[in-house]
């Protein structure tokens, strides 16, 4: 009985697509930022600083979570 429940949980996890839209939008924003940095060299410094801040925020959040 437990193995059937475990299989059902795994199926539900694979079918869950709630976070997919958020990831797609984040990737699209990243691509737009990279394209803007390539087209406008003056903007690339600001984009680099923003990505660095996001990376450090995510790193500290991951450290707090574990």
N, C-alpha and C positions, 0 to 999 in steps of 0.2 A: 504494500500500500504506500509506503514512504517513497519507493522508487517512482511510482506513478505520479505522486505529488511533485517530486523533484523534476520529473520530465515536464509536467504542466507548467511549473514555474519557469523553466528554461525556455519553453515555447513562448510564454508571455513576455519574457525579457527580450527575445529576438523580435517579437512583433511590435514592441514599444518604440514609437517614433516621435515622442514628445520633444526631445532635445535636438532632433535633426534639423529643424528650421533654424534654431539659434546658431548651430554650428555653421550652417550654410551661409547665413547672414554675416557671421564673423569672418568666414573665409572670403566672402565677396568684399567686405570692407577692407580686408588686408590686401587683396589684389588691387583695389582702387588706390589704396595708399601707396603701394609699390609703383603703380603706373604713374601716379602724380609725382612721386619722387624722381622717377626716370625722366619725366617730361620737364619738370621744373626743379632744377638743381638747388635752388634756394630753399625749397620746401623740404628737401630730403633730410636736412639737419633736424628740423622740428619733428619729422616723422620718426627719425631714429631715437630721439629723446622720448617720445611718447611710447614707442615699443619697449624701450628700456624700463620706463616706469611701470608699464603693464607687466613685464616679465618679473620685475622685482616684487611687485604686489602679489603676483601669483605664487612666486617662490615663498614669500613669507606666509601666505595663506595656507600653502601646502605644508609648511613646517609646523604651523599651529594645529593643523588637522591630524597630524600623526603623532 
